[in-house]
Amino acid sequence: MMRMLILLATAISAAAIAGPRDTVRTHAAQKVSASTWVIHGPQGVPSVANQGFMNNPAWVVTQDSVVVIDPGSSVQAGRMVVAQIRKATKLPVTHVFNTHIHGDHWLGNHAILEAWPKATIIAHPDMIRLAKEGADAFWLKLMSDMTQGYTDGTRAEIPTVPTTDGQEFRIGGKTFRIHSSSDAHSKTDDMIEVVEDRILFTGDNVLARQVMNLRDGTFKGVMRATDRALAVKAKVYVPGHGKSGDRKLVEEQKAWFDILLPEVRRMYNEGKSDFEMKPVLVEKLKAYRNWAEWELNLGPQISLAILEVEQE
């Protein structure tokens, strides 16, 4: 009996820790247009509970191929994405766009190349540079630490083709137009517009009902990116996190920033400190209290806003 209990405990323990051939639990893909699917990952930071999967991998089916945007946070997450793509189409993946340097969006490249070795991976030139300079190792370790080793076995497959602002990629009869920035959410950001389908993949420049982590970015840059996303006049917006939708989700984010930054500026000019500002902003922004990561990111956003106001 004791030996059986030990074997059972060992099996349960082993099941809790992924190996290099494992896959995250299945998340269903949602068809958001005639040729576009999105897997809306759970919102929140990488964890044991979500197996490190918490972004919005997506793909567009063209005449003769599939184009993937942000295949996820690990080889395990990427394998789940690959399985969902194969349910939707028999066409091969030929191109991948990575929207920015944060590893929860691009470490799934490993799984895409595992399935389609000839796929071309495309990203902002500063993302490619930073990944080569050590950001790849940083994100591999961070994902492993936050998931207690679940993402181990992931290899950082760095994009090889750099983008430029306004560049257009013609793939399978569709036009993928790049809207890039070097001072927004991560300073390595590409938004990808599918012109014919009127879809915009915003990366983390726009989140749906989630308070943004801006530790690598700038308030004013994200606000400009938000305005630029609205100017595209897309029919469907696919955010980096949260549910896809129409321009209302972008307008909600704009409204948040249009409250927070002017209020910080006003109180800063009155000589108030960050701890005095926070209760005022909690009240001003109470309509957003149910947004994901409210508790985690409101305080840091106030601190960043103060730094930017000081530089004005």
N, C-alpha and C positions, 0 to 999 in steps of 0.2 A: 504493500500500500504506500509506504514512504517513497519507494522508488517511483511509483506512478505519479505521486504528488510533485516530486522533484522534476520529472519529465514534463508534467503539465505546466509548472511554473516556468520552466525554461522555454517552452513553446510560446507561452503568453509574452514573456520578456522579449523573445526574438521577434514576435509579431509587432511589437511596439517600436522596433528600430528597423528602418529600411536598409536594404542593401543596394548595391549598384544596379541590380536588375529590377528593382521594384517600381511601382507606379502609384501616384496618389489616387485617392478614391475618385470615382467618376463624378464629374459635374456636367450636366446636360448642356448642350449648345442651343442657343436661341437664334432663330433666323430673323434678322432685323431688316433685311431687304431681299430682293429676288436672288441676289448672288452673295450675300454676306451673312456670316454666322459669328456669334460672339459667345464665349463661355464667361458668364459673369461670376467671377470668383467671390468668395466671402470677403467682406470688408474687415480690416483690422491689420495688425502687424503680423509678420511671420511667427508661427508658433507650432508647438507639438500638435495642438488640436487641429489646426488647418493644414498640417503637413508642409507648411511653407508656401502654400498656394493661396494667393489673395489678389491677383490682378485680373485683367480681362483679355485673355488671348482671343484673337479673332483671325478670320481668314476670308478672302474674297476669291470666288471661283470665276476664272476668266474663260475665254473660249477654249484654251488648251492647257491651262495650268492653274495652280493655286498659289496665291500670295498670302503669306502669314504676317500678322502684325503682333509682335510681343508674345512669343510662345511660352512665357512663364518663367518660374523662379528656379528651376532645377531640371535635371534630366528626368526625374520622376514625374514632375508636373508636365514636362514636354511630351513624355510618352502618353499621358492621358490625352493631351491635345492631339497628338498624332492619331490616336484611336478614334477620336471624334471626327477628325477630318476624313478619315477613311470610311466612316459611316455615311458621310455626306456626299462623297464623290470618289471616283476612281482615278481622277486626274492627279498628276504628281505636283508636289510643292517645288517651285522653281526659284522663288524669291521670298526673302524674309526682311521686313523692316523692324528695326529696334528703335523705339521712340526716345530712349535716353539711357543714361549710365546706371541707373538703379537696378541692381541685380534681379529683383523680383520680376522684372519685365523681360530679361534677355538670356538668363542662364539656361533656359529651355532650348536655346539654339542647339545644344548638344544633341537633344533627341531628334530635332529636325534633320540634322546632318547624319545621324544614325540611320534614319529612314530614307532620306534622299540626299546622298553625299554630294551631289552636284549643285545643290541649292546655293544661291548667291545671297549673302547677308549684307544689308545696307543700313547705314546709320550716320548720324552727325559726325563730322570729322573730329570734334573734340571728345566725343564719346570713345571713338576708336583710339585716340591718343591716350586718354586717361586709362582705358582698359590695359593698354600696352605698358603703361607706366606703373601699374600695380593695383588699380581699382578692381581688376579681375580677382586677384587673390583676396582683397579686402571683402568683396561681396560673397565669394565662396565661403570664407570663414564665418562671416556674419550669418549667412543663411544656415550653416551647419550649427552654429552656437544657438541660434534662436529656435531651432527645431530639434535640439539635442541629437544631432547627427543624422536626422532623417534624409537630408539632401546630399549626404556624402556619396561620392562616386561621380558627382557632376564635374564636367570639364568645361572650362570657360572658352567657348568658341567665339572669338572676337570678330565682329564684322570686318569685311575687307573692302567694301565700296563706300566711299564717303559721299555725303549729299551736299548740295548747296541750296540756299534759299531760292525758291521759285523753280527749281529744277523739276522736270517732268520725266517720269519713266513710263514708256509705253510697253505694257505687258498684256499679251493675250487680248488685244482689242480694247483695253481700258487704260485710262490715264491716271497715274498716281503722282499728284503734285505735292511738292514739299514746301511746308511753311516752317522755317527753322528759326531758332533764337539761341543766343549765347548768354542770356541773362534772365531767364524765366525760372521754371520750377527747379531745374537741375543745372542750368547753364550749358546743357548738351542736348537740347530738346528739338525734336522734329514732330510736327503734326502732319499727318498724311491724309490728303484729300483724294477721294476717288471721284473724279470730276463727273463722269457720266451718270453715276449713281447718287450724286449729291450726298455723300457720306464723308464725315471728317473724324478721323481717329486722332484724338487730342493728346494721347499720352497723359502724363500727370499734370499738364498745364490746366486741365479741367477735370475735376472730380465731381461725382454725383452725390450730393448730400453727405459730404465728408470734409471735415476740417483738414486742410492741407498741411503736410509736413513741408515746411519751407526752409529747413536748415541748410540746404545746399543752394537755395535760390534767392530771388529778390521779390519783394512785394510789387514794386512798380513794373518789373519785367513780367510777372505773372498777370498783372492787370492789363498790360499791353497785349499779352498773348490771349487773354480772355476776350478782349475787344476784337482781336484779329479773328478768333474763332467765330464770333458772331458775324463779322463782316463776310465770312465765307458763305453764309446763308444756306447752310447744309439742311437737308431734310432730316437726316439722322446724325446725331453726335454720339460717338463711342468714347466714353471717358476712360481714363486709366484705371479707375476703381469706381464701383457703383453701377447702377443700371443705365443702359443706353436710353436715349430719348431725343426729343426735339430741342429747339433752342431754349426752351424754358429752363432746362437744367443748367445751361451756361449762364442765363440771366440770373438764376438764383446765386450762383457763385459770384457774379459781378456785384450783386446787391450786398453780399457779405463784405467784400472788400471795400465797397463804397460807404459802408458804415464804419468799419474798423479803422482804416487808415486816417480818414479825416478826424475821427474822435480821438485817436492817439495824438495826432498833430495838435488838436485843440488843447488837450490836457497837458501835453508836453510844454506848450507855450504858457500854460498856467502854472508851471513848475511842479506838476504832479509826477510821482515816481510810478514804476510799473505796478507795484502792489496796490497803489491807490487807484490806478486805472482799471484793474481787472474787474472789481465788482460793478463798476459803471458799465463796462463792456458786456459783462454777463447779463445785465439787465437789457442793454440795448440790443443784444443778439439772442434774446431768449427764444425767439421763434425758431432758432437753429439748434436748440439744446439736444434734439434727438439725432443730430448728425453724427456719423461715425467719427471716433477719435476727438470728440469735443474736449474731453478732459485732458487728453494727451497733448494736443497741439495748440489750444487757445493761448495759454501762457507764453510759449515760445514765439507765437506769431506777434504777440504784443511786444515782446523784447526786440524782435527783428524790426518791427515797425518803428520803434523808438530809435534804433540805430540809423534807419534810413532817414527819419525826420531830422536827426542830428546832422546829417550830411547835406541837408538842403541849404 
